[in-house]
Amino acid sequence: MTWSSMLFYIIFAGQIFLMSYYIPRQLLRRMDCIHKKYPRSEYPKLYPKSKEYYTIAHWLFKNVYRGILVLGVIIFILLMTVVDHSTFADDGFISEFWPMLYGLIQFAPLLILEFSGYSQFKLMRQLNTSKTRKAELRPRRLFDFISPWLFWAAVLILLAEIVFDFYIHGFVVEWNHDTVQRTIVITVTNLFIWAVGAWNLYGLKQDPHQAMEDRNRQMKLQLTTMFYASILLSLFMMTQAADSAFDLDFLDAPLLSLYFQIIAYFSVGYLIRNVRLEDINFDVYKADAPMT
């Protein structure tokens, strides 16, 4: 076992613990707390779907992550004991395929949960029969929700990554060159991230019952995590550019595993740490609550 493979095993163990155990456990605790403190009988607007739907969804989420945790342990053991040399990189180090595949599996239930949230908000709007509406007349501006330094840091680090990539590869401009392909990928991805941020900022309110203060707080957290994601993507692509130029394949797997963990920490983890249930106005979901 080489020192680089040992480094990978340590980091990959962190990926298994953080994304398959710790974060799902925190989410399940929040779900349980909401169901106990704000039951359907008193807060019917919070539950537009049937009681059975939420029971089954909670059970599935919990057991799917149990399965993912077991799968992670199995992959870890197989990599250490069974996997033959053909599944390793050309220089004998572990392929980045393993943390990438497992990371995508770990993120899949969170993406499904996010899309199911949009479905729930749509149903809330359909069931909303109240004629009363309140709107914030003050225009929403980006720097009201994030600090200018975070915005400019994301922009400057993106430009630095592109310049760095072209510089260490001799400013080669060819469509089939890795530098050009990485530049296209990171540019398109950042445009997508910023487009989603603009949609959250200027689009219609998804939850028709949500208090304006809660919506503003939510938008601030969402935009902050998106710009963090942009910065982290640029830094990760820098490591990929350096890998390509200086033959650092042995760092691919541990860096990719670490990247997944940092993304999880600064996205889902950031929201868990900064959205306190006691700060949310749940009164708007009561049967007799006025619309806000």
C-alpha positions, 0 to 999 in steps of 0.5 A, spaced: 500 500 500 502 506 497 502 513 501 497 516 496 492 510 496 493 510 504 491 518 503 485 516 499 482 511 504 482 516 509 479 521 505 474 516 502 472 514 509 470 521 511 466 521 504 462 515 507 461 518 514 459 525 512 455 524 506 452 517 508 451 518 515 452 525 518 448 529 513 442 524 512 442 523 520 441 531 521 436 531 515 432 526 518 432 529 525 429 535 522 424 532 519 422 528 525 422 535 529 418 538 524 413 533 524 412 533 532 412 540 533 408 542 527 403 536 526 398 536 520 392 537 525 395 544 527 399 546 521 395 543 515 398 547 509 405 545 511 402 538 508 399 538 502 400 531 500 397 525 504 399 522 511 401 516 507 406 520 502 410 523 508 410 516 512 413 512 506 418 518 503 421 518 510 422 511 511 425 511 504 429 516 505 432 513 511 433 506 509 436 508 502 441 512 506 442 506 510 443 502 504 448 507 501 452 507 507 453 499 507 455 500 500 460 505 501 463 500 507 463 494 501 466 499 496 472 501 501 473 493 503 473 491 496 478 497 494 483 495 500 482 487 499 479 485 492 480 490 487 485 488 482 491 492 479 487 493 472 482 498 476 487 503 478 490 508 474 496 508 470 501 509 475 498 504 480 494 509 484 486 508 485 482 511 480 477 517 481 472 512 478 470 510 485 469 516 489 465 519 483 461 513 482 459 513 490 459 521 490 453 521 485 450 515 488 450 519 495 447 526 492 442 522 488 437 522 494 438 529 495 436 531 488 430 527 488 428 530 495 429 537 492 425 536 486 420 533 490 420 540 494 418 543 488 412 538 487 410 540 494 410 547 493 406 547 486 401 543 490 401 548 495 399 553 490 394 549 487 390 548 493 391 555 496 384 559 495 386 565 499 384 571 496 389 575 500 396 577 498 402 581 500 408 582 496 415 586 498 415 592 494 422 594 495 426 591 489 431 585 490 438 586 489 443 581 489 448 585 494 442 585 499 443 578 499 450 576 499 456 580 500 460 583 494 466 580 496 463 573 495 461 575 488 467 578 486 471 572 489 467 567 485 468 571 478 476 573 479 477 565 481 473 563 475 478 568 471 484 565 474 482 558 473 482 559 466 488 563 465 492 558 469 489 553 465 491 556 459 498 558 462 501 552 464 499 548 457 502 554 453 496 557 451 494 552 446 487 553 443 484 547 440 477 544 440 480 537 442 485 540 447 483 539 455 484 546 457 479 548 452 474 543 454 475 544 461 474 552 460 467 550 456 465 546 462 467 551 467 464 556 464 457 553 462 457 550 469 457 557 472 452 560 467 447 555 470 449 556 477 448 563 476 442 562 472 439 558 478 441 564 482 437 569 478 431 565 478 431 564 485 432 571 486 427 574 481 422 569 480 416 567 483 415 565 490 415 557 490 411 557 497 405 561 497 405 561 505 412 563 506 413 569 510 417 574 507 422 574 512 423 567 511 423 567 504 429 573 504 433 569 509 432 562 505 434 566 498 440 569 502 443 562 504 441 559 497 445 564 493 451 564 498 451 556 497 451 557 490 457 562 490 461 558 494 459 552 489 462 556 484 468 558 487 470 550 489 468 548 482 474 553 480 479 551 485 477 543 483 478 545 476 485 548 477 487 541 481 485 538 474 489 543 470 495 542 474 494 534 474 494 534 466 500 539 466 505 535 471 502 528 471 499 528 478 494 522 477 495 519 484 492 525 487 485 524 482 481 520 487 483 523 494 482 530 491 475 528 487 473 525 494 475 531 498 471 535 493 465 532 494 465 532 501 467 540 501 461 541 496 456 537 501 459 541 507 458 548 504 451 546 501 447 542 505 451 542 511 451 550 510 443 550 510 443 545 516 447 549 520 444 556 518 437 554 518 434 554 525 427 551 525 425 556 531 427 562 527 422 560 521 415 562 522 410 556 522 404 560 523 403 561 516 401 554 515 395 554 520 388 553 517 386 559 520 393 563 518 392 569 514 396 569 507 403 572 508 
